[in-house]
Amino acid sequence: MTLFDYVPSVAKYAVVATLGIAACALAALYLFQCDLIYPSSYPEGSREKLVASPEEHDLPFDNIRLRTPDGVRIHGYLIRRPTDEETKAAPIVLYFHANAGNMGHRLPIAKVLYRQLNCNILMISYRGYGISEGQANEKGIRIDASTALRFIREHPLISKNKIVAYGQSIGGAVAIDLVSREESQFAGLIVENTFLSLRKLIPSVMPWLKFTTAFCHQLWDSESAIAKIRDTPILFLSGGKDDLVPPTHMRALYDSVAEGCPKTWKEFRDGKHNDTCIQDGYFEAIEAFWRTYISKSE
């Protein structure tokens, strides 16, 4: 074999090897993307240790375990008013937390909502988060959300209460999806720093994977889902300096709301992805929305 025969042969095998490596990488991305998308073990101890309790924040609560239709046990807190009569009369916030950690990490936020809105709150840790069983994935988390809603509607104290879905980041996608499927059950929707879809988010957070978005099977297509909501008032809370989800995603979601559906926009100029909730005026914006759409007919 001459050198001229050898070079094309090596090149051919190099191409085949490169394609093989690329195929393996794409296969790994497809198979293990849930581990990338749902970092439920971060921060350290989020899965191994006990979840923080509302008791640590002087909040009256029921510690609940919900069994989903597919047999997964998920952990939740029903934070309710001090008496049964107050609990029956107060609206309930169905709280869907942001990615990473578990519901216990969001108790400081829940405490402010509880006190300022005089509401009940149902929080859940999605499957694969906190001490909930299972592995996180879009299909399963949608089931978890529906299970939480069913719990409210079957609970003797809160079955007839107004429900407001509240979600941060990926929790906003969960909230939008649930309200789009069960709109008649909801009096309001509040979303903070939520994306259009995971496929549209990937080029921003993982630019080296922008050519692989077709392989993303975890969709969370909030852009399509929110357009199905016709009458439920929606509050958008957007961090102007969000360093994970481009603020343009939130604005595009706002613009995707169906004509005639009540919607409110509140931007926090200096808010980043994880600190928008501590910006001046954040809870005041929620209170104003609450007075306008939730409390007015009570």
N, C-alpha and C positions, 0 to 999 in steps of 0.2 A: 504493500500500500504506500503510495506516495504521499507527500505532505499535502498536496492539493486534494487528495481523496480523504485524508484524515480530518482536515479542518471542517468540512461540511458535516462529517459524521459527528464530531464533537459538538458542533453547533446544534445539530438536530437533537442530540441527547440533552443538551443544556436547555433547549426550549421545552422539551418534554418534561424535564425535571422542574423547571420553573412553573409550568402549567400545573404540574402535580402538586407542588407546594401551595400554589394559589388555590387550587381546588380544595386541598385539605384545610387551608385557612378559612375559606368560605364555609366549608362544612362545619368547622368548629364554631365559627361565628353564628351560624344558623342554630346549631344544637345547644350552645351554651349562652345565648344572648340574654336569657332570663337572669343569669348570674351577673351580667353586666348592667342590666336595666334596673334590677331590684336589689340593691346592696343592703339587704336587711340585717347583715351582721355588723354594719358600721353605724355609729361608732362602736368600738370594741365593747363586748358584753351585751349588746342589744338583744341577742338571742339566748344567751346563757344565763343571765342574771334575772332576778325578779323585776318586773316592770314597775316603775314608780306608781304610787297609788294616789288617788284623789284625797285620801285621808291626810296625806302629807301637806295638802293645801287647804285643809279644813273644809272640804267639800263633801256634802252628804251624797252617798252613791250606793249602787248595787253592783257587785262584781258578777259579771255574767259570762256564760259560755254558750255560744250559739252553734248548733249543728247545721251545716249547710245541706242542701239536697244531695250533694255528691259525697256526703259523709265526712267532711272536714270540720273539726272543732275549732272555732275562732274565739278569741278573747275580746271582751268589751267592757266598757264602763257605762252605766246609766247614771249620770250625775243629775240628781233631781232636786226639786224644791224641798224645803224642810218638812212640809206636811203633805199628806195625800191630796187635800183639797187644792193646795197651791200647785201641786204637780199636775193635777187634772186640768187646771186653768191655763197653764203656761205653755207657749209654743216650745217646740223642741228643735235644737240644732243637730242635724246628723253630720258629724264631723269626720271628714276623710283627710288623713294626714299626708304630709309630703313624703318624698322618698327618703330612705335610710331611717334608722332608728325605729321607734314604735310609738304607739299612742301616748305612752307615759312621758315622752320627751315634749309633748305638746300641752301638757297640763297647765303650764303658766298661761298659755293663750286661752285655754278653756275656762280658766278661773276668771279672767277678765270678761269674757263673753257672758259667763254665768251671772256675774254680779251686775254688769252694766245693762244687760238685756232682760234680766229677770226670767231667764229661760231654763228649760231642761236641756241636757246635752247627752247624746249617745255617741260614744267614740268606739271605734273598733281598731284592732291591729289586724291588717290583712293577713291572709294565709301566708305562712313563711316569715312573718314578722312577729317580734316579741315572743310570747309563749303560745301563739296560735300555731296550729299544726299545718302541715302541707308545704308546698312549694309555690312561691309567687309566680303568677302568670296572668295575662289579661283575662282569659276566660274565667279563671278561678276568682279573681278579684271582683269581676262583675257579679259572680254568684254571691260572693261575700256581701257586696253592697245590697243586693236584692234581699238577702237573708236579714240584714240589719233593718231594712224597711219593713219586712214582714214581722219582725219582732215588735216594732213600734205598733203596727196595726193590730197585733194580737195581744198587746199588753193591756191589762184591765184599767190602768191609770192614765195611759197616754194614747189610747187607740184612736181617739177623736181629735187629738191636738193638731194644730198647724205644724207643718214640718218645713224647715229651711235647710237645704243642703249647703254645706260649706266645705270647700276643698282648696288645698294649697298645692301648687306645683302638680305632680302627678295625681294628687288627691282631687285637684280641680277637674282633671280628665275623668276620674271615677264619678265625681258628682254630676258633671255634664252628661255623661253616658246614662246614669241612672235616671236623671230627670227627663232626658229625652225619651226614655222607655216607659216611664211611669209618671208622666207630667201631672195627671189629675190628682196625684197624691201630695203635691208640693205647693207651698205658698210662696216660696222664694228660692233663689240660687245665688250663692256668693262664691266667686272664684278669684284666686290670687296667683299671679305669675304662672299661668298655664300655657301650654304649647298647642299649636294647631294639630299636630300629629307627631308621633315618634319619628316617622320617616322624614318629615320636614325639619325635625329638630336635629337629627344626626349630623348633617353638614356643619352645624354651628358648634356642637359640643365635641364631636369626634370627626374633624375634617378629613382625616386620613381614611375614613370609612365612607366618604360621601358617595363613592361609586358602588357601594354595596347595599344601598337602602332597599333595593328590591328583595333582599334576603331577610329583611326585618319583618318577622311575623307577629311581633307585638305592635299593634297599630295605634291604638288609642286615638282614633280619628275624631278629635273634638270639633274640628271644623265642620264636618258633615253632621255630627250629632247635634251641635248647638242650633243648627238651622232648622231642626225639627221641633224645637221648642216654640210654641205659639203664643202663650199667654202668661207664663210664669215670669215675674220680675227678676231681673238679673243684675247683680252688682259686680263690676270688674275692678279689682284692686291691682294696680300695675306699678312695679318698681321701675322707675325711669332709667336706672343704671343696672338693671338685672344682668348679672355676669354669667348666667347659664342659659336662660331662655330669652332670646332677643325680645325686647319690648314690642317689636313689630308683630309678634305672634299674638299677643294679647289684643292689640289694636285690630288685627285681622279677625280675631274671634268676635270682637265687639261689632265689627262691620258685617259679620256673617249672620247676626241675629235676624230672625224673620221680621219683616215690616209689621209694625204695630205692637210688637212684643216690648213691654216696658224694659228699659235698660239704663243703667247709670254707670258712668265712667269716672274713676278717681285715680289719678296718677300721683305717685310720690317721687318727686324729682330725684332725690338722692337714694332711693330704695334699691338695694341689691336683691339678689334672688332670695337670700336667707334672712334678710333683716328688714324687709318691707313692713312686717308686722310690728316693728318697734318705731316706725317713723311717726312723727307728729301728725295727728289727725287720722290715723288708721282706724282706731276703734270709734272715733267720732263719725267717720264715714259710714261704718256699719250701723251705728245707732240711728243716723239720719235715714238710711235705707229702711231700717226696721220700723221706725215711726211712720214712714210713708206707706209702706206696703204690708207690714205684718201686724202692727199694733192698731192701726186705724179702725179696723172693724171689730176689735175685741170688745 
